[in-house]
């Protein structure tokens, strides 16, 4: 069997792009606001999907419940997240964004936009649209195969 060219393997390439993209975000954001990338992810996920339980968020973020609790505790100290009892389940909590979190989310989006601009420089609008189309197709393929199991 010939040697594998790992640099052209889909999974390797997607992982490498995500890793370097995240590192670029960290580099830009490190000195400009007092949140870690993981804390930013919590805020973005709550902004994107709305109120959810800690268990749901931990699953979406692929974190252990204990790791998420530490992140939530820090965000509560900064008054960016509320942890309220779930009215349907007395053992569970729901996570809500606060008014104060909106400004932080705007800052996160600004940094993400700057990283995206850097990542997509020298890529035409048509290529960007095609990239999004193909990645959505890949996501749909993987999502539908998950549901079939």
DSSP file (Angstrom, degrees, kcal/mol; ACC not computed):
  #  RESIDUE AA STRUCTURE BP1 BP2  ACC     N-H-->O    O-->H-N    N-H-->O    O-->H-N    TCO  KAPPA ALPHA  PHI   PSI    X-CA   Y-CA   Z-CA
    1    1 A X              0   0    0      0, 0.0     3,-0.1     0, 0.0     2,-0.0   0.000 360.0 360.0 360.0 133.5    0.0    0.0    0.0
    2    2 A X        -     0   0    0      1,-0.1     0, 0.0     0, 0.0     0, 0.0  -0.319 360.0 -85.8 -68.7 156.2    1.4    3.5   -0.9
    3    3 A X        -     0   0    0      1,-0.1     2,-0.4     2,-0.0    -1,-0.1  -0.292  47.6-110.0 -62.0 147.3    2.0    5.9    1.9
    4    4 A X        -     0   0    0     -3,-0.1     2,-1.3     1,-0.1     3,-0.1  -0.630  14.7-139.7 -81.9 132.4   -1.0    8.0    3.0
    5    5 A X    >   -     0   0    0     -2,-0.4     3,-1.8     1,-0.2     4,-0.3  -0.736  23.0-176.9 -88.4  88.7   -0.9   11.7    2.1
    6    6 A X  G >  S+     0   0    0     -2,-1.3     3,-1.2     1,-0.3    -1,-0.2   0.785  72.9  68.7 -61.0 -28.5   -2.5   12.9    5.4
    7    7 A X  G 3  S+     0   0    0      1,-0.3    -1,-0.3    -3,-0.1    -2,-0.0   0.685 103.7  43.1 -68.1 -15.7   -2.5   16.5    4.3
    8    8 A X  G <  S+     0   0    0     -3,-1.8     2,-0.3     4,-0.0    -1,-0.3   0.382  85.0 113.6-109.6   3.8   -5.1   15.8    1.7
    9    9 A X    <>  -     0   0    0     -3,-1.2     4,-2.7    -4,-0.3     5,-0.2  -0.596  68.2-132.9 -75.7 134.6   -7.4   13.5    3.8
   10   10 A X  H  > S+     0   0    0     -2,-0.3     4,-2.9     1,-0.2     5,-0.2   0.926 102.4  45.6 -54.7 -53.7  -10.7   15.2    4.5
   11   11 A X  H  > S+     0   0    0      1,-0.2     4,-2.3     2,-0.2    -1,-0.2   0.895 114.8  47.7 -60.9 -42.3  -10.9   14.5    8.2
   12   12 A X  H  > S+     0   0    0      2,-0.2     4,-2.8     1,-0.2    -1,-0.2   0.926 113.4  47.9 -63.5 -45.3   -7.3   15.6    8.8
   13   13 A X  H  X S+     0   0    0     -4,-2.7     4,-2.7     2,-0.2    -2,-0.2   0.920 112.3  48.0 -64.0 -45.4   -7.8   18.8    6.8
   14   14 A X  H  X S+     0   0    0     -4,-2.9     4,-2.4    -5,-0.2    -1,-0.2   0.925 114.0  47.9 -61.7 -43.9  -11.0   19.8    8.5
   15   15 A X  H  X S+     0   0    0     -4,-2.3     4,-2.6    -5,-0.2    -2,-0.2   0.928 112.4  48.3 -62.5 -45.6   -9.4   19.2   11.9
   16   16 A X  H  X S+     0   0    0     -4,-2.8     4,-2.6     2,-0.2     5,-0.3   0.903 111.3  50.1 -63.3 -41.7   -6.3   21.2   11.0
   17   17 A X  H  X S+     0   0    0     -4,-2.7     4,-2.6     1,-0.2     5,-0.2   0.937 112.5  47.3 -61.3 -45.9   -8.4   24.1    9.7
   18   18 A X  H  X S+     0   0    0     -4,-2.4     4,-2.4    -5,-0.2    -2,-0.2   0.905 113.0  49.0 -62.8 -41.8  -10.5   24.1   12.9
   19   19 A X  H  X S+     0   0    0     -4,-2.6     4,-2.2     2,-0.2    -2,-0.2   0.933 115.6  41.6 -64.6 -47.1   -7.4   24.0   15.1
   20   20 A X  H  X S+     0   0    0     -4,-2.6     4,-2.3     2,-0.2    -2,-0.2   0.879 113.7  53.6 -70.5 -37.4   -5.6   26.8   13.3
   21   21 A X  H  X S+     0   0    0     -4,-2.6     4,-2.2    -5,-0.3    -2,-0.2   0.927 111.1  46.7 -59.5 -46.4   -8.8   28.9   13.0
   22   22 A X  H  X S+     0   0    0     -4,-2.4     4,-2.7     1,-0.2    -2,-0.2   0.901 111.0  51.4 -63.7 -41.7   -9.3   28.5   16.8
   23   23 A X  H  X S+     0   0    0     -4,-2.2     4,-2.4     1,-0.2    -1,-0.2   0.889 109.4  50.6 -63.2 -38.8   -5.7   29.4   17.5
   24   24 A X  H  X S+     0   0    0     -4,-2.3     4,-2.1     2,-0.2    -1,-0.2   0.905 109.7  50.3 -65.4 -41.6   -6.0   32.5   15.4
   25   25 A X  H  X S+     0   0    0     -4,-2.2     4,-2.5     2,-0.2     5,-0.2   0.946 111.0  49.3 -59.6 -48.3   -9.1   33.5   17.3
   26   26 A X  H  X S+     0   0    0     -4,-2.7     4,-2.5     1,-0.2    -2,-0.2   0.920 109.3  52.0 -56.9 -45.6   -7.3   33.0   20.6
   27   27 A X  H  < S+     0   0    0     -4,-2.4     4,-0.4     1,-0.2    -1,-0.2   0.913 114.6  41.8 -59.6 -44.6   -4.3   35.1   19.4
   28   28 A X  H  < S+     0   0    0     -4,-2.1     3,-0.2     1,-0.2    -1,-0.2   0.860 121.9  39.7 -70.6 -36.2   -6.6   38.0   18.4
   29   29 A X  H >X S+     0   0    0     -4,-2.5     3,-1.9    -5,-0.2     4,-1.4   0.729  88.7  90.7 -88.9 -23.2   -8.9   37.9   21.4
   30   30 A X  T 3< S+     0   0    0     -4,-2.5    -1,-0.2     1,-0.3    -2,-0.1   0.819  98.8  29.7 -46.6 -46.9   -6.4   37.2   24.2
   31   31 A X  T 34 S+     0   0    0     -4,-0.4    -1,-0.3    -3,-0.2    -2,-0.1   0.424 114.0  63.1 -96.6   1.6   -5.6   40.8   25.1
   32   32 A X  T <4 S+     0   0    0     -3,-1.9     2,-0.3     1,-0.3    -2,-0.2   0.702 108.3  12.3-105.7 -21.4   -8.9   42.3   24.2
   33   33 A X  S  < S-     0   0    0     -4,-1.4     2,-0.9     2,-0.2    -1,-0.3  -0.992  70.3-114.6-155.2 159.5  -11.5   40.7   26.5
   34   34 A X  S    S+     0   0    0     -2,-0.3     2,-0.4    -3,-0.1    -4,-0.1  -0.226  76.3 101.1 -93.7  45.4  -11.5   38.6   29.6
   35   35 A X        -     0   0    0     -2,-0.9    -2,-0.2    -6,-0.2     2,-0.1  -0.968  62.8-131.6-126.9 144.7  -13.1   35.4   28.2
   36   36 A X     >  -     0   0    0     -2,-0.4     4,-2.3     1,-0.1     5,-0.2  -0.437  33.3-107.3 -81.2 166.1  -11.5   32.1   27.2
   37   37 A X  H  > S+     0   0    0      1,-0.2     4,-2.4     2,-0.2     5,-0.1   0.891 122.4  54.1 -61.1 -38.6  -12.4   30.5   23.9
   38   38 A X  H  > S+     0   0    0      2,-0.2     4,-1.8     1,-0.2    -1,-0.2   0.900 108.3  48.4 -63.5 -40.5  -14.4   27.9   25.9
   39   39 A X  H  > S+     0   0    0      2,-0.2     4,-2.0     1,-0.2    -1,-0.2   0.896 110.1  52.4 -65.7 -39.1  -16.4   30.6   27.6
   40   40 A X  H  X S+     0   0    0     -4,-2.3     4,-2.7     1,-0.2     5,-0.2   0.911 106.2  54.1 -60.6 -42.2  -17.0   32.3   24.3
   41   41 A X  H  X S+     0   0    0     -4,-2.4     4,-2.8     1,-0.2    -1,-0.2   0.894 106.0  52.5 -60.6 -39.9  -18.3   29.0   22.9
   42   42 A X  H  X S+     0   0    0     -4,-1.8     4,-2.3     2,-0.2     5,-0.2   0.950 111.9  45.4 -60.2 -48.9  -20.8   28.7   25.8
   43   43 A X  H  X S+     0   0    0     -4,-2.0     4,-2.3     1,-0.2    -2,-0.2   0.913 114.3  48.1 -62.2 -43.2  -22.1   32.2   25.1
   44   44 A X  H  X S+     0   0    0     -4,-2.7     4,-2.8     2,-0.2    -1,-0.2   0.909 111.0  50.8 -65.3 -42.0  -22.3   31.6   21.3
   45   45 A X  H  X S+     0   0    0     -4,-2.8     4,-2.9    -5,-0.2     5,-0.4   0.912 112.4  46.3 -63.4 -41.7  -24.1   28.2   21.8
   46   46 A X  H  X S+     0   0    0     -4,-2.3     4,-1.8    -5,-0.2    -1,-0.2   0.874 114.1  48.7 -68.2 -35.8  -26.7   29.8   24.1
   47   47 A X  H  < S+     0   0    0     -4,-2.3    -2,-0.2    -5,-0.2    -1,-0.2   0.903 116.7  42.8 -67.0 -40.4  -27.1   32.7   21.7
   48   48 A X  H  < S+     0   0    0     -4,-2.8    -2,-0.2    -5,-0.2    -3,-0.2   0.912 129.5  23.2 -73.1 -44.4  -27.5   30.3   18.7
   49   49 A X  H  < S-     0   0    0     -4,-2.9    -3,-0.2     1,-0.2    -2,-0.2   0.561  98.7-138.6-105.5 -10.6  -29.8   27.7   20.3
   50   50 A X     <  -     0   0    0     -4,-1.8    -1,-0.2    -5,-0.4    -2,-0.1  -0.326  56.8  -1.4  84.8-170.0  -31.5   29.6   23.1
   51   51 A X  S    S+     0   0    0     -4,-0.1     2,-0.3    -2,-0.1    45,-0.2  -0.270  74.5 157.5 -57.5 134.7  -32.2   28.5   26.7
   52   52 A X  E     -A   95   0A   0     43,-1.0    43,-3.1     4,-0.0     2,-0.1  -0.978  41.5 -92.7-153.9 165.6  -31.2   24.9   27.4
   53   53 A X  E  >  -A   94   0A   0     -2,-0.3     4,-2.3    41,-0.2    41,-0.2  -0.328  36.5-113.2 -75.7 162.3  -30.3   22.6   30.2
   54   54 A X  H  > S+     0   0    0     39,-1.3     4,-2.7     1,-0.2     5,-0.2   0.891 119.1  53.7 -61.5 -38.8  -26.7   22.2   31.4
   55   55 A X  H  > S+     0   0    0     38,-0.3     4,-2.1     2,-0.2    -1,-0.2   0.915 108.6  48.3 -63.5 -43.0  -26.9   18.6   30.2
   56   56 A X  H  > S+     0   0    0      2,-0.2     4,-2.5     1,-0.2    -1,-0.2   0.921 113.6  46.9 -62.5 -44.3  -28.0   19.6   26.7
   57   57 A X  H  X S+     0   0    0     -4,-2.3     4,-2.5     2,-0.2    -2,-0.2   0.916 109.9  52.5 -66.5 -42.3  -25.3   22.2   26.5
   58   58 A X  H  X>S+     0   0    0     -4,-2.7     5,-2.6     1,-0.2     4,-0.7   0.910 111.7  47.5 -58.5 -42.2  -22.6   19.8   27.7
   59   59 A X  H ><5S+     0   0    0     -4,-2.1     3,-0.8     3,-0.2    -2,-0.2   0.932 112.0  48.7 -65.6 -45.9  -23.7   17.3   25.0
   60   60 A X  H 3<5S+     0   0    0     -4,-2.5    -2,-0.2     1,-0.2    -1,-0.2   0.868 116.9  42.6 -61.5 -36.2  -23.7   20.0   22.2
   61   61 A X  H 3<5S-     0   0    0     -4,-2.5    -1,-0.2    -5,-0.2    -2,-0.2   0.510 108.5-125.4 -88.5  -4.6  -20.2   21.2   23.3
   62   62 A X  T <<5 +     0   0    0     -3,-0.8     2,-0.3    -4,-0.7    -3,-0.2   0.930  64.7 135.3  56.8  48.5  -18.9   17.6   23.8
   63   63 A X      < -     0   0    0     -5,-2.6    -1,-0.2    -6,-0.1     2,-0.2  -0.848  61.8-105.6-118.9 156.9  -17.8   18.4   27.3
   64   64 A X     >  -     0   0    0     -2,-0.3     4,-2.1     1,-0.1     5,-0.2  -0.535  35.5-114.7 -73.5 151.8  -18.2   16.5   30.5
   65   65 A X  H  > S+     0   0    0      1,-0.2     4,-2.3     2,-0.2     5,-0.1   0.880 117.0  53.8 -55.2 -37.8  -20.9   18.0   32.8
   66   66 A X  H  > S+     0   0    0      2,-0.2     4,-1.7     1,-0.2    -1,-0.2   0.903 106.8  50.2 -65.7 -40.4  -18.2   18.9   35.4
   67   67 A X  H  > S+     0   0    0      1,-0.2     4,-1.6     2,-0.2    -1,-0.2   0.906 111.9  48.8 -63.5 -40.0  -16.1   20.8   32.8
   68   68 A X  H  X S+     0   0    0     -4,-2.1     4,-2.9     1,-0.2     5,-0.2   0.894 104.9  58.3 -66.9 -39.3  -19.2   22.7   31.8
   69   69 A X  H  X S+     0   0    0     -4,-2.3     4,-2.8     1,-0.2    -1,-0.2   0.912 105.3  50.5 -57.7 -43.3  -20.1   23.5   35.4
   70   70 A X  H  X S+     0   0    0     -4,-1.7     4,-1.9     2,-0.2    -1,-0.2   0.913 111.9  47.5 -61.9 -42.0  -16.7   25.3   35.9
   71   71 A X  H  X S+     0   0    0     -4,-1.6     4,-2.2     2,-0.2    -2,-0.2   0.931 113.2  48.0 -63.5 -45.2  -17.3   27.3   32.7
   72   72 A X  H  X S+     0   0    0     -4,-2.9     4,-2.5     1,-0.2    -2,-0.2   0.902 108.4  54.7 -63.3 -41.5  -20.8   28.3   33.8
   73   73 A X  H  X S+     0   0    0     -4,-2.8     4,-2.1    -5,-0.2    -1,-0.2   0.915 109.8  46.7 -59.2 -43.0  -19.6   29.2   37.3
   74   74 A X  H  X S+     0   0    0     -4,-1.9     4,-1.3     1,-0.2    -1,-0.2   0.895 112.8  49.2 -66.9 -38.8  -17.1   31.6   35.8
   75   75 A X  H  <>S+     0   0    0     -4,-2.2     5,-2.9     1,-0.2     6,-0.8   0.835 109.4  52.6 -70.1 -31.5  -19.6   33.1   33.4
   76   76 A X  H ><5S+     0   0    0     -4,-2.5     3,-1.6     3,-0.2    -2,-0.2   0.902 105.4  54.6 -67.6 -40.5  -22.1   33.5   36.3
   77   77 A X  H 3<5S+     0   0    0     -4,-2.1    -2,-0.2     1,-0.3    -1,-0.2   0.845 109.3  48.1 -59.9 -33.3  -19.4   35.4   38.3
   78   78 A X  T 3<5S-     0   0    0     -4,-1.3    -1,-0.3    -5,-0.1    -2,-0.2   0.394 115.8-120.6 -87.1   2.4  -19.0   37.8   35.3
   79   79 A X  T < 5S+     0   0    0     -3,-1.6    21,-0.3     2,-0.2    -3,-0.2   0.851  81.4 117.2  60.7  39.3  -22.9   38.1   35.2
   80   80 A X  S   <S+     0   0    0     -5,-2.9    18,-1.7     1,-0.2     2,-0.4   0.618  70.5  36.2-106.4 -19.3  -23.1   36.8   31.6
   81   81 A X  E     -B   97   0A   0     -6,-0.8     2,-0.4    16,-0.2    -1,-0.2  -0.992  64.0-151.3-137.3 142.1  -25.1   33.6   32.3
   82   82 A X  E     -B   96   0A   0     14,-3.1    14,-2.5    -2,-0.4     2,-0.6  -0.926   5.5-154.8-109.6 139.0  -28.0   32.8   34.7
   83   83 A X  E     +B   95   0A   0     -2,-0.4     2,-0.3    12,-0.2    12,-0.2  -0.942  25.1 175.8-113.0 107.6  -28.5   29.2   35.9
   84   84 A X  E     -B   94   0A   0     10,-2.6    10,-3.7    -2,-0.6    -2,-0.0  -0.835  37.1 -93.8-115.2 148.9  -32.2   28.9   36.8
   85   85 A X  E     -B   93   0A   0     -2,-0.3     2,-0.5     8,-0.2     8,-0.3  -0.313  41.6-116.1 -58.7 140.1  -34.2   25.9   38.0
   86   86 A X  E >   -B   89   0A   0      6,-2.3     3,-0.9     3,-0.6     6,-0.2  -0.687  16.6-147.4 -77.9 121.4  -35.9   24.0   35.2
   87   87 A X  T 3  S+     0   0    0     -2,-0.5     3,-0.2     1,-0.2    -1,-0.1   0.721  97.7  47.9 -64.8 -18.8  -39.7   24.3   35.8
   88   88 A X  T 3  S+     0   0    0      1,-0.3     2,-0.3     2,-0.0    -1,-0.2   0.644 120.3  32.6 -93.9 -16.8  -40.2   20.8   34.2
   89   89 A X  E X   - B   0  86A   0     -3,-0.9     3,-1.7     3,-0.1    -3,-0.6  -0.886  61.6-160.3-146.3 107.6  -37.5   19.0   36.2
   90   90 A X  E 3  S+     0   0A   0     -2,-0.3    -1,-0.1     1,-0.3    -3,-0.1   0.676  94.2  55.9 -64.5 -17.2  -36.6   20.0   39.8
   91   91 A X  E 3  S+     0   0A   0     -6,-0.1    -1,-0.3     2,-0.0     2,-0.2   0.601 101.8  69.8 -88.0 -11.5  -33.2   18.3   39.5
   92   92 A X  E <   -     0   0A   0     -3,-1.7    -6,-2.3    -6,-0.2     2,-0.3  -0.637  65.3-145.4-110.6 162.3  -32.1   20.2   36.4
   93   93 A X  E     - B   0  85A   0     -8,-0.3   -39,-1.3    -2,-0.2     2,-0.4  -0.937   8.8-141.4-123.4 148.3  -31.1   23.8   35.6
   94   94 A X  E     -AB  53  84A   0    -10,-3.7   -10,-2.6    -2,-0.3     2,-0.5  -0.854  16.1-136.2-104.9 146.1  -31.7   25.9   32.5
   95   95 A X  E     -AB  52  83A   0    -43,-3.1   -43,-1.0    -2,-0.4     2,-0.4  -0.888  23.8-179.3-106.1 131.6  -29.0   28.3   31.2
   96   96 A X  E     - B   0  82A   0    -14,-2.5   -14,-3.1    -2,-0.5     2,-0.2  -0.957  25.3-123.4-128.1 143.9  -30.0   31.8   30.1
   97   97 A X  E     - B   0  81A   0     -2,-0.4   -16,-0.2   -16,-0.2     2,-0.2  -0.571  27.5-135.5 -78.2 151.0  -28.0   34.7   28.7
   98   98 A X    >>  -     0   0    0    -18,-1.7     3,-0.8    -2,-0.2     4,-0.5  -0.575  25.1-106.1 -98.7 168.9  -28.1   38.0   30.6
   99   99 A X  T >4 S+     0   0    0      1,-0.2     3,-1.3    -2,-0.2     4,-0.5   0.886 120.8  60.2 -58.8 -38.0  -28.5   41.4   29.0
  100  100 A X  T >> S+     0   0    0    -21,-0.3     4,-0.8     1,-0.3     3,-0.5   0.776  93.4  65.4 -62.4 -26.9  -24.8   42.0   29.8
  101  101 A X  H <> S+     0   0    0     -3,-0.8     4,-2.7     1,-0.2    -1,-0.3   0.748  84.1  74.4 -70.6 -22.3  -23.8   39.0   27.6
  102  102 A X  H <X S+     0   0    0     -3,-1.3     4,-2.2    -4,-0.5    -1,-0.2   0.906  95.8  48.5 -58.8 -42.5  -25.1   40.8   24.4
  103  103 A X  H <> S+     0   0    0     -3,-0.5     4,-1.9    -4,-0.5    -1,-0.2   0.891 111.9  49.7 -64.8 -38.6  -22.1   43.1   24.3
  104  104 A X  H  X S+     0   0    0     -4,-0.8     4,-2.7     2,-0.2    -2,-0.2   0.906 109.4  51.4 -66.3 -40.8  -19.7   40.2   24.8
  105  105 A X  H  X S+     0   0    0     -4,-2.7     4,-2.6     1,-0.2    -2,-0.2   0.900 107.6  53.0 -63.9 -39.6  -21.4   38.2   22.0
  106  106 A X  H  X S+     0   0    0     -4,-2.2     4,-2.0    -5,-0.2    -1,-0.2   0.904 110.8  47.5 -59.6 -41.0  -21.0   41.3   19.7
  107  107 A X  H  X S+     0   0    0     -4,-1.9     4,-2.2     2,-0.2    -2,-0.2   0.909 110.6  51.2 -66.3 -43.0  -17.3   41.3   20.6
  108  108 A X  H  X S+     0   0    0     -4,-2.7     4,-2.7     1,-0.2    -2,-0.2   0.925 110.3  49.5 -59.7 -45.2  -16.9   37.6   20.0
  109  109 A X  H  X S+     0   0    0     -4,-2.6     4,-2.7     1,-0.2    -1,-0.2   0.890 108.4  53.6 -62.7 -39.8  -18.6   38.0   16.6
  110  110 A X  H  X S+     0   0    0     -4,-2.0     4,-1.9     2,-0.2    -1,-0.2   0.920 111.5  44.9 -61.6 -43.6  -16.3   40.8   15.7
  111  111 A X  H  X S+     0   0    0     -4,-2.2     4,-2.2     2,-0.2    -2,-0.2   0.908 113.1  50.6 -67.2 -40.8  -13.2   38.7   16.5
  112  112 A X  H  X S+     0   0    0     -4,-2.7     4,-2.6     1,-0.2    -2,-0.2   0.893 109.2  52.1 -62.9 -39.1  -14.7   35.7   14.6
  113  113 A X  H  X S+     0   0    0     -4,-2.7     4,-2.6     2,-0.2    -1,-0.2   0.899 108.5  50.5 -63.2 -40.5  -15.4   38.0   11.6
  114  114 A X  H  X S+     0   0    0     -4,-1.9     4,-2.0     2,-0.2    -2,-0.2   0.913 112.5  46.1 -64.4 -42.2  -11.7   39.2   11.6
  115  115 A X  H  X S+     0   0    0     -4,-2.2     4,-2.8     2,-0.2    -2,-0.2   0.908 112.5  51.1 -66.4 -41.1  -10.5   35.6   11.7
  116  116 A X  H  X S+     0   0    0     -4,-2.6     4,-2.3     2,-0.2    -2,-0.2   0.911 108.3  51.7 -62.8 -42.2  -12.9   34.6    8.9
  117  117 A X  H  < S+     0   0    0     -4,-2.6     4,-0.4     1,-0.2    -1,-0.2   0.922 112.6  45.9 -59.7 -44.3  -11.7   37.4    6.8
  118  118 A X  H >< S+     0   0    0     -4,-2.0     3,-0.9     1,-0.2    -2,-0.2   0.921 113.6  49.2 -63.4 -44.2   -8.1   36.4    7.2
  119  119 A X  H 3< S+     0   0    0     -4,-2.8    -2,-0.2     1,-0.2    -1,-0.2   0.838 116.3  41.7 -66.0 -33.5   -9.0   32.7    6.6
  120  120 A X  T >< S+     0   0    0     -4,-2.3     3,-1.5    -5,-0.2    -1,-0.2   0.292  80.7 130.1-102.1  10.1  -10.9   33.5    3.4
  121  121 A X  T <  S+     0   0    0     -3,-0.9     3,-0.1    -4,-0.4    -3,-0.0  -0.326  75.1  22.0 -61.9 149.9   -8.6   36.1    1.9
  122  122 A X  T 3  S+     0   0    0      1,-0.2     2,-0.5     0, 0.0    -1,-0.3   0.649  98.2 114.8  64.0  17.5   -7.8   35.3   -1.8
  123  123 A X    <   -     0   0    0     -3,-1.5    -1,-0.2     4,-0.0    -3,-0.0  -0.979  65.7-128.6-116.8 123.5  -10.9   33.2   -2.1
  124  124 A X     >  -     0   0    0     -2,-0.5     4,-2.6     1,-0.1     5,-0.2  -0.144  21.2-109.9 -68.0 163.6  -13.5   34.5   -4.4
  125  125 A X  H  > S+     0   0    0      1,-0.2     4,-2.5     2,-0.2     5,-0.2   0.894 121.3  52.3 -58.8 -40.6  -17.2   34.9   -3.5
  126  126 A X  H  > S+     0   0    0      2,-0.2     4,-2.3     1,-0.2    -1,-0.2   0.910 110.0  47.8 -63.7 -42.2  -18.1   32.0   -5.8
  127  127 A X  H  > S+     0   0    0      2,-0.2     4,-2.7     1,-0.2    -2,-0.2   0.891 111.2  51.4 -66.0 -38.6  -15.5   29.8   -4.1
  128  128 A X  H  X S+     0   0    0     -4,-2.6     4,-2.5     2,-0.2    -2,-0.2   0.932 110.6  48.0 -62.4 -45.5  -16.8   30.8   -0.7
  129  129 A X  H  X S+     0   0    0     -4,-2.5     4,-2.4     1,-0.2    -2,-0.2   0.905 113.3  48.1 -62.4 -41.0  -20.4   30.0   -1.7
  130  130 A X  H  X S+     0   0    0     -4,-2.3     4,-2.8     2,-0.2     5,-0.2   0.903 109.8  52.5 -66.7 -40.8  -19.2   26.6   -3.1
  131  131 A X  H  X S+     0   0    0     -4,-2.7     4,-2.6     2,-0.2     5,-0.2   0.933 111.9  45.7 -59.1 -47.3  -17.2   25.9    0.1
  132  132 A X  H  X S+     0   0    0     -4,-2.5     4,-2.4     2,-0.2     5,-0.2   0.918 112.9  51.0 -62.3 -44.0  -20.3   26.6    2.3
  133  133 A X  H  X S+     0   0    0     -4,-2.4     4,-1.8    -5,-0.2    -2,-0.2   0.927 113.3  44.2 -60.6 -46.1  -22.5   24.5    0.0
  134  134 A X  H  X S+     0   0    0     -4,-2.8     4,-2.4     2,-0.2    -2,-0.2   0.910 113.1  50.3 -68.8 -42.1  -20.1   21.5    0.0
  135  135 A X  H  X S+     0   0    0     -4,-2.6     4,-2.6    -5,-0.2    -1,-0.2   0.892 109.7  51.3 -64.6 -37.9  -19.5   21.7    3.8
  136  136 A X  H  X S+     0   0    0     -4,-2.4     4,-2.7    -5,-0.2    -1,-0.2   0.895 109.5  51.2 -63.1 -38.6  -23.3   21.8    4.4
  137  137 A X  H  X S+     0   0    0     -4,-1.8     4,-2.6     2,-0.2    -2,-0.2   0.920 110.4  48.1 -63.8 -44.2  -23.7   18.7    2.2
  138  138 A X  H  X S+     0   0    0     -4,-2.4     4,-2.6     2,-0.2     5,-0.2   0.927 112.2  49.8 -61.3 -45.2  -21.0   16.9    4.2
  139  139 A X  H  X S+     0   0    0     -4,-2.6     4,-2.8     1,-0.2    -2,-0.2   0.919 110.6  49.5 -60.4 -44.3  -22.7   17.9    7.4
  140  140 A X  H  X S+     0   0    0     -4,-2.7     4,-2.7     2,-0.2     5,-0.2   0.914 110.7  50.8 -60.8 -43.3  -26.1   16.7    6.1
  141  141 A X  H  X S+     0   0    0     -4,-2.6     4,-1.9     1,-0.2    -2,-0.2   0.936 114.6  42.3 -59.6 -47.6  -24.5   13.4    5.1
  142  142 A X  H  X S+     0   0    0     -4,-2.6     4,-1.7     2,-0.2    -2,-0.2   0.888 114.8  50.6 -69.4 -38.4  -22.9   12.8    8.5
  143  143 A X  H  X S+     0   0    0     -4,-2.8     4,-1.8    -5,-0.2    -2,-0.2   0.922 111.4  47.4 -65.5 -44.1  -26.0   14.0   10.4
  144  144 A X  H  X S+     0   0    0     -4,-2.7     4,-1.1     1,-0.2    -1,-0.2   0.872 110.5  51.9 -68.2 -34.5  -28.3   11.7    8.4
  145  145 A X  H  X S+     0   0    0     -4,-1.9     4,-0.6    -5,-0.2    -1,-0.2   0.832 106.9  54.8 -70.4 -29.5  -26.0    8.7    8.9
  146  146 A X  H >< S+     0   0    0     -4,-1.7     3,-0.8     1,-0.2    -2,-0.2   0.904 108.3  48.5 -63.7 -42.1  -26.0    9.4   12.7
  147  147 A X  H 3< S+     0   0    0     -4,-1.8    -1,-0.2     1,-0.2    -2,-0.2   0.723 102.6  62.6 -73.5 -21.4  -29.8    9.3   12.8
  148  148 A X  H 3<        0   0    0     -4,-1.1    -1,-0.2     1,-0.2    -2,-0.2   0.700 360.0 360.0 -76.5 -18.9  -29.9    6.0   10.9
  149  149 A X    <<        0   0    0     -3,-0.8    -1,-0.2    -4,-0.6    -2,-0.1   0.472 360.0 360.0 -80.6 360.0  -28.0    4.1   13.6
